[in-house]
Amino acid sequence: MTEQISRDATSPQTSVRLDEVDRKILSLLQQDASLSLDQIAERVGASKTPVWNRIRKLREAGVIRRQVAILDPEALGLEACFFVLIRTAEHDKEWAARFLQALRERPEVIEAHRLAGDIDYILKVQVRNARAYDRFYQSLISQVRIHNVTALLSMEEIKATSALPIGEAGRN
């Protein structure tokens, strides 16, 4: 891997240049981050030290943010997944700060996105059941003024992955 891992100082969102070995390492880590350094090195056809250096550089460049265990919500009794569409009439900094704080305080919000279009935000909320969602909803609207909320219950998860499509990532 060349030393082109650093990001452009003028844009914090610039992509990192990756070669095929980097992509292989990232693919393996996305599938199973508990693989040992020996296993990764063997699978990418390189020795341990260069693979470790590549992983270290990918971490330093922010390509690898963190390593986590992915839990099964149903095994934990969190069987209801709601997608919550939020419209707000307020767009000032104070409201946004209160809203962001409210979301950060609620562990049941597992994703939150600000959107372009008619809907301002979408939340992914994982809870035990509809009553637990209602408690979440009542708590949220007591803390932050919201113009309109639409909750959609997911009937079935068709696809869920944390793996990014890195086949073409980091190419210029």
MODELLER restraints for C-alpha pairs under 7 A, 6 or more apart:
rsr = mdl.restraints
at = mdl.atoms
rsr.add(forms.Gaussian(group=physical.xy_distance, feature=features.Distance(at['CA:1:A'], at['CA:19:A']), mean=6.36, stdev=0.5))
rsr.add(forms.Gaussian(group=physical.xy_distance, feature=features.Distance(at['CA:1:A'], at['CA:54:A']), mean=6.79, stdev=0.5))
rsr.add(forms.Gaussian(group=physical.xy_distance, feature=features.Distance(at['CA:4:A'], at['CA:17:A']), mean=5.97, stdev=0.5))
rsr.add(forms.Gaussian(group=physical.xy_distance, feature=features.Distance(at['CA:5:A'], at['CA:16:A']), mean=5.30, stdev=0.5))
rsr.add(forms.Gaussian(group=physical.xy_distance, feature=features.Distance(at['CA:5:A'], at['CA:17:A']), mean=6.01, stdev=0.5))
rsr.add(forms.Gaussian(group=physical.xy_distance, feature=features.Distance(at['CA:5:A'], at['CA:57:A']), mean=6.97, stdev=0.5))
rsr.add(forms.Gaussian(group=physical.xy_distance, feature=features.Distance(at['CA:5:A'], at['CA:61:A']), mean=5.97, stdev=0.5))
rsr.add(forms.Gaussian(group=physical.xy_distance, feature=features.Distance(at['CA:6:A'], at['CA:16:A']), mean=6.83, stdev=0.5))
rsr.add(forms.Gaussian(group=physical.xy_distance, feature=features.Distance(at['CA:6:A'], at['CA:61:A']), mean=5.92, stdev=0.5))
rsr.add(forms.Gaussian(group=physical.xy_distance, feature=features.Distance(at['CA:7:A'], at['CA:14:A']), mean=5.94, stdev=0.5))
rsr.add(forms.Gaussian(group=physical.xy_distance, feature=features.Distance(at['CA:7:A'], at['CA:15:A']), mean=6.83, stdev=0.5))
rsr.add(forms.Gaussian(group=physical.xy_distance, feature=features.Distance(at['CA:7:A'], at['CA:16:A']), mean=6.34, stdev=0.5))
rsr.add(forms.Gaussian(group=physical.xy_distance, feature=features.Distance(at['CA:8:A'], at['CA:14:A']), mean=6.06, stdev=0.5))
rsr.add(forms.Gaussian(group=physical.xy_distance, feature=features.Distance(at['CA:15:A'], at['CA:170:A']), mean=6.01, stdev=0.5))
rsr.add(forms.Gaussian(group=physical.xy_distance, feature=features.Distance(at['CA:16:A'], at['CA:170:A']), mean=5.16, stdev=0.5))
rsr.add(forms.Gaussian(group=physical.xy_distance, feature=features.Distance(at['CA:17:A'], at['CA:170:A']), mean=4.16, stdev=0.5))
rsr.add(forms.Gaussian(group=physical.xy_distance, feature=features.Distance(at['CA:17:A'], at['CA:171:A']), mean=5.85, stdev=0.5))
rsr.add(forms.Gaussian(group=physical.xy_distance, feature=features.Distance(at['CA:18:A'], at['CA:170:A']), mean=4.67, stdev=0.5))
rsr.add(forms.Gaussian(group=physical.xy_distance, feature=features.Distance(at['CA:18:A'], at['CA:171:A']), mean=6.40, stdev=0.5))
rsr.add(forms.Gaussian(group=physical.xy_distance, feature=features.Distance(at['CA:21:A'], at['CA:44:A']), mean=6.46, stdev=0.5))
rsr.add(forms.Gaussian(group=physical.xy_distance, feature=features.Distance(at['CA:23:A'], at['CA:166:A']), mean=6.53, stdev=0.5))
rsr.add(forms.Gaussian(group=physical.xy_distance, feature=features.Distance(at['CA:23:A'], at['CA:167:A']), mean=6.93, stdev=0.5))
rsr.add(forms.Gaussian(group=physical.xy_distance, feature=features.Distance(at['CA:24:A'], at['CA:44:A']), mean=6.30, stdev=0.5))
rsr.add(forms.Gaussian(group=physical.xy_distance, feature=features.Distance(at['CA:25:A'], at['CA:40:A']), mean=6.74, stdev=0.5))
rsr.add(forms.Gaussian(group=physical.xy_distance, feature=features.Distance(at['CA:25:A'], at['CA:44:A']), mean=6.82, stdev=0.5))
rsr.add(forms.Gaussian(group=physical.xy_distance, feature=features.Distance(at['CA:30:A'], at['CA:163:A']), mean=5.42, stdev=0.5))
rsr.add(forms.Gaussian(group=physical.xy_distance, feature=features.Distance(at['CA:33:A'], at['CA:67:A']), mean=6.53, stdev=0.5))
rsr.add(forms.Gaussian(group=physical.xy_distance, feature=features.Distance(at['CA:37:A'], at['CA:48:A']), mean=6.27, stdev=0.5))
rsr.add(forms.Gaussian(group=physical.xy_distance, feature=features.Distance(at['CA:38:A'], at['CA:48:A']), mean=6.13, stdev=0.5))
rsr.add(forms.Gaussian(group=physical.xy_distance, feature=features.Distance(at['CA:41:A'], at['CA:47:A']), mean=5.45, stdev=0.5))
rsr.add(forms.Gaussian(group=physical.xy_distance, feature=features.Distance(at['CA:41:A'], at['CA:48:A']), mean=5.42, stdev=0.5))
rsr.add(forms.Gaussian(group=physical.xy_distance, feature=features.Distance(at['CA:41:A'], at['CA:51:A']), mean=6.04, stdev=0.5))
rsr.add(forms.Gaussian(group=physical.xy_distance, feature=features.Distance(at['CA:58:A'], at['CA:64:A']), mean=5.84, stdev=0.5))
rsr.add(forms.Gaussian(group=physical.xy_distance, feature=features.Distance(at['CA:59:A'], at['CA:65:A']), mean=6.51, stdev=0.5))
rsr.add(forms.Gaussian(group=physical.xy_distance, feature=features.Distance(at['CA:73:A'], at['CA:79:A']), mean=6.35, stdev=0.5))
rsr.add(forms.Gaussian(group=physical.xy_distance, feature=features.Distance(at['CA:77:A'], at['CA:128:A']), mean=5.79, stdev=0.5))
rsr.add(forms.Gaussian(group=physical.xy_distance, feature=features.Distance(at['CA:78:A'], at['CA:126:A']), mean=6.16, stdev=0.5))
rsr.add(forms.Gaussian(group=physical.xy_distance, feature=features.Distance(at['CA:78:A'], at['CA:127:A']), mean=4.83, stdev=0.5))
rsr.add(forms.Gaussian(group=physical.xy_distance, feature=features.Distance(at['CA:78:A'], at['CA:128:A']), mean=4.12, stdev=0.5))
rsr.add(forms.Gaussian(group=physical.xy_distance, feature=features.Distance(at['CA:79:A'], at['CA:127:A']), mean=6.45, stdev=0.5))
rsr.add(forms.Gaussian(group=physical.xy_distance, feature=features.Distance(at['CA:79:A'], at['CA:128:A']), mean=5.22, stdev=0.5))
rsr.add(forms.Gaussian(group=physical.xy_distance, feature=features.Distance(at['CA:79:A'], at['CA:129:A']), mean=6.50, stdev=0.5))
rsr.add(forms.Gaussian(group=physical.xy_distance, feature=features.Distance(at['CA:80:A'], at['CA:126:A']), mean=5.85, stdev=0.5))
rsr.add(forms.Gaussian(group=physical.xy_distance, feature=features.Distance(at['CA:80:A'], at['CA:127:A']), mean=5.24, stdev=0.5))
rsr.add(forms.Gaussian(group=physical.xy_distance, feature=features.Distance(at['CA:80:A'], at['CA:128:A']), mean=5.56, stdev=0.5))
rsr.add(forms.Gaussian(group=physical.xy_distance, feature=features.Distance(at['CA:80:A'], at['CA:129:A']), mean=5.17, stdev=0.5))
rsr.add(forms.Gaussian(group=physical.xy_distance, feature=features.Distance(at['CA:81:A'], at['CA:125:A']), mean=5.70, stdev=0.5))
rsr.add(forms.Gaussian(group=physical.xy_distance, feature=features.Distance(at['CA:81:A'], at['CA:126:A']), mean=4.57, stdev=0.5))
rsr.add(forms.Gaussian(group=physical.xy_distance, feature=features.Distance(at['CA:81:A'], at['CA:127:A']), mean=6.38, stdev=0.5))
rsr.add(forms.Gaussian(group=physical.xy_distance, feature=features.Distance(at['CA:81:A'], at['CA:153:A']), mean=6.01, stdev=0.5))
rsr.add(forms.Gaussian(group=physical.xy_distance, feature=features.Distance(at['CA:81:A'], at['CA:154:A']), mean=5.54, stdev=0.5))
rsr.add(forms.Gaussian(group=physical.xy_distance, feature=features.Distance(at['CA:82:A'], at['CA:124:A']), mean=5.89, stdev=0.5))
rsr.add(forms.Gaussian(group=physical.xy_distance, feature=features.Distance(at['CA:82:A'], at['CA:125:A']), mean=5.11, stdev=0.5))
rsr.add(forms.Gaussian(group=physical.xy_distance, feature=features.Distance(at['CA:82:A'], at['CA:126:A']), mean=6.46, stdev=0.5))
rsr.add(forms.Gaussian(group=physical.xy_distance, feature=features.Distance(at['CA:82:A'], at['CA:151:A']), mean=6.17, stdev=0.5))
rsr.add(forms.Gaussian(group=physical.xy_distance, feature=features.Distance(at['CA:82:A'], at['CA:152:A']), mean=5.36, stdev=0.5))
rsr.add(forms.Gaussian(group=physical.xy_distance, feature=features.Distance(at['CA:82:A'], at['CA:153:A']), mean=4.53, stdev=0.5))
rsr.add(forms.Gaussian(group=physical.xy_distance, feature=features.Distance(at['CA:82:A'], at['CA:154:A']), mean=5.90, stdev=0.5))
rsr.add(forms.Gaussian(group=physical.xy_distance, feature=features.Distance(at['CA:83:A'], at['CA:122:A']), mean=6.67, stdev=0.5))
rsr.add(forms.Gaussian(group=physical.xy_distance, feature=features.Distance(at['CA:83:A'], at['CA:123:A']), mean=5.59, stdev=0.5))
rsr.add(forms.Gaussian(group=physical.xy_distance, feature=features.Distance(at['CA:83:A'], at['CA:124:A']), mean=4.76, stdev=0.5))
rsr.add(forms.Gaussian(group=physical.xy_distance, feature=features.Distance(at['CA:83:A'], at['CA:125:A']), mean=6.31, stdev=0.5))
rsr.add(forms.Gaussian(group=physical.xy_distance, feature=features.Distance(at['CA:83:A'], at['CA:151:A']), mean=5.78, stdev=0.5))
rsr.add(forms.Gaussian(group=physical.xy_distance, feature=features.Distance(at['CA:83:A'], at['CA:152:A']), mean=5.06, stdev=0.5))
rsr.add(forms.Gaussian(group=physical.xy_distance, feature=features.Distance(at['CA:83:A'], at['CA:153:A']), mean=6.47, stdev=0.5))
rsr.add(forms.Gaussian(group=physical.xy_distance, feature=features.Distance(at['CA:84:A'], at['CA:122:A']), mean=5.45, stdev=0.5))
rsr.add(forms.Gaussian(group=physical.xy_distance, feature=features.Distance(at['CA:84:A'], at['CA:123:A']), mean=4.94, stdev=0.5))
rsr.add(forms.Gaussian(group=physical.xy_distance, feature=features.Distance(at['CA:84:A'], at['CA:124:A']), mean=6.41, stdev=0.5))
rsr.add(forms.Gaussian(group=physical.xy_distance, feature=features.Distance(at['CA:84:A'], at['CA:149:A']), mean=6.78, stdev=0.5))
rsr.add(forms.Gaussian(group=physical.xy_distance, feature=features.Distance(at['CA:84:A'], at['CA:150:A']), mean=5.68, stdev=0.5))
rsr.add(forms.Gaussian(group=physical.xy_distance, feature=features.Distance(at['CA:84:A'], at['CA:151:A']), mean=4.42, stdev=0.5))
rsr.add(forms.Gaussian(group=physical.xy_distance, feature=features.Distance(at['CA:84:A'], at['CA:152:A']), mean=6.21, stdev=0.5))
rsr.add(forms.Gaussian(group=physical.xy_distance, feature=features.Distance(at['CA:85:A'], at['CA:119:A']), mean=6.44, stdev=0.5))
rsr.add(forms.Gaussian(group=physical.xy_distance, feature=features.Distance(at['CA:85:A'], at['CA:121:A']), mean=5.96, stdev=0.5))
rsr.add(forms.Gaussian(group=physical.xy_distance, feature=features.Distance(at['CA:85:A'], at['CA:122:A']), mean=4.67, stdev=0.5))
rsr.add(forms.Gaussian(group=physical.xy_distance, feature=features.Distance(at['CA:85:A'], at['CA:123:A']), mean=6.66, stdev=0.5))
rsr.add(forms.Gaussian(group=physical.xy_distance, feature=features.Distance(at['CA:85:A'], at['CA:149:A']), mean=5.67, stdev=0.5))
rsr.add(forms.Gaussian(group=physical.xy_distance, feature=features.Distance(at['CA:85:A'], at['CA:150:A']), mean=5.02, stdev=0.5))
rsr.add(forms.Gaussian(group=physical.xy_distance, feature=features.Distance(at['CA:85:A'], at['CA:151:A']), mean=6.29, stdev=0.5))
rsr.add(forms.Gaussian(group=physical.xy_distance, feature=features.Distance(at['CA:86:A'], at['CA:119:A']), mean=6.08, stdev=0.5))
rsr.add(forms.Gaussian(group=physical.xy_distance, feature=features.Distance(at['CA:86:A'], at['CA:120:A']), mean=5.82, stdev=0.5))
rsr.add(forms.Gaussian(group=physical.xy_distance, feature=features.Distance(at['CA:86:A'], at['CA:121:A']), mean=5.06, stdev=0.5))
rsr.add(forms.Gaussian(group=physical.xy_distance, feature=features.Distance(at['CA:86:A'], at['CA:122:A']), mean=6.16, stdev=0.5))
rsr.add(forms.Gaussian(group=physical.xy_distance, feature=features.Distance(at['CA:86:A'], at['CA:148:A']), mean=5.85, stdev=0.5))
rsr.add(forms.Gaussian(group=physical.xy_distance, feature=features.Distance(at['CA:86:A'], at['CA:149:A']), mean=4.75, stdev=0.5))
rsr.add(forms.Gaussian(group=physical.xy_distance, feature=features.Distance(at['CA:86:A'], at['CA:150:A']), mean=6.62, stdev=0.5))
rsr.add(forms.Gaussian(group=physical.xy_distance, feature=features.Distance(at['CA:87:A'], at['CA:119:A']), mean=5.32, stdev=0.5))
rsr.add(forms.Gaussian(group=physical.xy_distance, feature=features.Distance(at['CA:87:A'], at['CA:120:A']), mean=5.09, stdev=0.5))
rsr.add(forms.Gaussian(group=physical.xy_distance, feature=features.Distance(at['CA:87:A'], at['CA:121:A']), mean=6.79, stdev=0.5))
rsr.add(forms.Gaussian(group=physical.xy_distance, feature=features.Distance(at['CA:87:A'], at['CA:146:A']), mean=6.60, stdev=0.5))
rsr.add(forms.Gaussian(group=physical.xy_distance, feature=features.Distance(at['CA:87:A'], at['CA:147:A']), mean=5.55, stdev=0.5))
rsr.add(forms.Gaussian(group=physical.xy_distance, feature=features.Distance(at['CA:87:A'], at['CA:148:A']), mean=4.99, stdev=0.5))
rsr.add(forms.Gaussian(group=physical.xy_distance, feature=features.Distance(at['CA:87:A'], at['CA:149:A']), mean=6.45, stdev=0.5))
rsr.add(forms.Gaussian(group=physical.xy_distance, feature=features.Distance(at['CA:88:A'], at['CA:120:A']), mean=6.69, stdev=0.5))
rsr.add(forms.Gaussian(group=physical.xy_distance, feature=features.Distance(at['CA:88:A'], at['CA:146:A']), mean=5.07, stdev=0.5))
rsr.add(forms.Gaussian(group=physical.xy_distance, feature=features.Distance(at['CA:88:A'], at['CA:147:A']), mean=4.61, stdev=0.5))
rsr.add(forms.Gaussian(group=physical.xy_distance, feature=features.Distance(at['CA:88:A'], at['CA:148:A']), mean=6.58, stdev=0.5))
rsr.add(forms.Gaussian(group=physical.xy_distance, feature=features.Distance(at['CA:89:A'], at['CA:147:A']), mean=5.72, stdev=0.5))
rsr.add(forms.Gaussian(group=physical.xy_distance, feature=features.Distance(at['CA:98:A'], at['CA:144:A']), mean=6.64, stdev=0.5))
rsr.add(forms.Gaussian(group=physical.xy_distance, feature=features.Distance(at['CA:99:A'], at['CA:144:A']), mean=6.03, stdev=0.5))
rsr.add(forms.Gaussian(group=physical.xy_distance, feature=features.Distance(at['CA:102:A'], at['CA:140:A']), mean=6.79, stdev=0.5))
rsr.add(forms.Gaussian(group=physical.xy_distance, feature=features.Distance(at['CA:103:A'], at['CA:109:A']), mean=6.53, stdev=0.5))
rsr.add(forms.Gaussian(group=physical.xy_distance, feature=features.Distance(at['CA:108:A'], at['CA:125:A']), mean=5.31, stdev=0.5))
rsr.add(forms.Gaussian(group=physical.xy_distance, feature=features.Distance(at['CA:108:A'], at['CA:126:A']), mean=5.22, stdev=0.5))
rsr.add(forms.Gaussian(group=physical.xy_distance, feature=features.Distance(at['CA:108:A'], at['CA:127:A']), mean=6.19, stdev=0.5))
rsr.add(forms.Gaussian(group=physical.xy_distance, feature=features.Distance(at['CA:109:A'], at['CA:123:A']), mean=6.54, stdev=0.5))
rsr.add(forms.Gaussian(group=physical.xy_distance, feature=features.Distance(at['CA:109:A'], at['CA:124:A']), mean=5.80, stdev=0.5))
rsr.add(forms.Gaussian(group=physical.xy_distance, feature=features.Distance(at['CA:109:A'], at['CA:125:A']), mean=4.50, stdev=0.5))
rsr.add(forms.Gaussian(group=physical.xy_distance, feature=features.Distance(at['CA:109:A'], at['CA:126:A']), mean=6.62, stdev=0.5))
rsr.add(forms.Gaussian(group=physical.xy_distance, feature=features.Distance(at['CA:110:A'], at['CA:124:A']), mean=5.68, stdev=0.5))
rsr.add(forms.Gaussian(group=physical.xy_distance, feature=features.Distance(at['CA:110:A'], at['CA:125:A']), mean=5.87, stdev=0.5))
rsr.add(forms.Gaussian(group=physical.xy_distance, feature=features.Distance(at['CA:110:A'], at['CA:126:A']), mean=6.86, stdev=0.5))
rsr.add(forms.Gaussian(group=physical.xy_distance, feature=features.Distance(at['CA:111:A'], at['CA:123:A']), mean=5.58, stdev=0.5))
rsr.add(forms.Gaussian(group=physical.xy_distance, feature=features.Distance(at['CA:111:A'], at['CA:124:A']), mean=4.95, stdev=0.5))
rsr.add(forms.Gaussian(group=physical.xy_distance, feature=features.Distance(at['CA:112:A'], at['CA:122:A']), mean=5.77, stdev=0.5))
rsr.add(forms.Gaussian(group=physical.xy_distance, feature=features.Distance(at['CA:112:A'], at['CA:123:A']), mean=4.39, stdev=0.5))
rsr.add(forms.Gaussian(group=physical.xy_distance, feature=features.Distance(at['CA:112:A'], at['CA:124:A']), mean=6.37, stdev=0.5))
rsr.add(forms.Gaussian(group=physical.xy_distance, feature=features.Distance(at['CA:113:A'], at['CA:121:A']), mean=5.52, stdev=0.5))
rsr.add(forms.Gaussian(group=physical.xy_distance, feature=features.Distance(at['CA:113:A'], at['CA:122:A']), mean=5.37, stdev=0.5))
rsr.add(forms.Gaussian(group=physical.xy_distance, feature=features.Distance(at['CA:113:A'], at['CA:123:A']), mean=6.50, stdev=0.5))
rsr.add(forms.Gaussian(group=physical.xy_distance, feature=features.Distance(at['CA:114:A'], at['CA:120:A']), mean=5.80, stdev=0.5))
rsr.add(forms.Gaussian(group=physical.xy_distance, feature=features.Distance(at['CA:114:A'], at['CA:121:A']), mean=4.47, stdev=0.5))
rsr.add(forms.Gaussian(group=physical.xy_distance, feature=features.Distance(at['CA:114:A'], at['CA:122:A']), mean=6.68, stdev=0.5))
rsr.add(forms.Gaussian(group=physical.xy_distance, feature=features.Distance(at['CA:115:A'], at['CA:121:A']), mean=5.45, stdev=0.5))
rsr.add(forms.Gaussian(group=physical.xy_distance, feature=features.Distance(at['CA:127:A'], at['CA:133:A']), mean=6.21, stdev=0.5))
